[in-house]
Amino acid sequence: TQLLEQSPQFLSIQEGENLTVYCNSSSVFSSLQWYRQEPGEGPVLLVTVVTGGEVKKLKRLTFQFGDARKDSSLHITAAQPGDTGLYLCAVLPWAGGFKTIFGAGTRLFVKA
Amino acid sequence: EAQVTQNPRYLITVTGKKLTVTCSQNMNHEYMSWYRQDPGLGLRQIYYSMNVEVTDKGDVPEGYKVSRKEKRNFPLILESPSPNQTSLYFCASSLSAQPNTEAFFGQGTRLTVV
């Protein structure tokens, strides 16, 4: 069982559609990060959310941290082919030293 | 340019032949990590290092070794590679181990063990 469960695992949509992907856990975190990974590259940080209920916007991307700081969502408005990639959430858990945990990711494909 | 550099990008090797994947960062970061990425499993941390001479196990350390003799370098060593270590490997660095610190990743090393 993964500490972070991401859903859906795979999403294929048409350009212009809206979508939401989720990152869920039964644990509480001090903060949570979202990364995007394009084919052949390493992940790149999109955002860090630190406050329960926090909403951050990055152009057409809206990130929300759950009130209880156990989950997060990423909403993309009017998706474009350039949004195609693997979206990963990541946390540094309270326990377990200073390990970093990633979810398995949501692979998004936006068709033109 | 601030970056994390891994070498090699691609490597095919045979079972049991020791290999080292190098990682270097030029940002004076304290925290460095190695991950492996396998389909459906996301990134799993192999080892991490809080600073020079301070390393610790991540979630999947078996079959790997690391060292941190200098702040900028964090090599990953496979003493006796096996086929189940075929994977895509990433090195990452961040300023510190604080939860809200951005991690910078290298471009990855695709390793095949036959």
Interface residues (C-beta under 8 A of the other chain):
Chain A: Q2 Q6 Q9 F29 S30 S31 Q33 Y35 G40 E41 G42 P43 V44 L45 T48 V50 L88 A90 V91 L92 G97 F98 K99 T100 I101 F102 G103 A104 G105
Chain B: V4 Y31 S33 Y35 G40 L41 G42 L43 R44 Q45 Y48 M50 D56 G58 D59 F90 A92 A97 Q98 P99 N100 E102 A103 F105 G106 Q107 G108
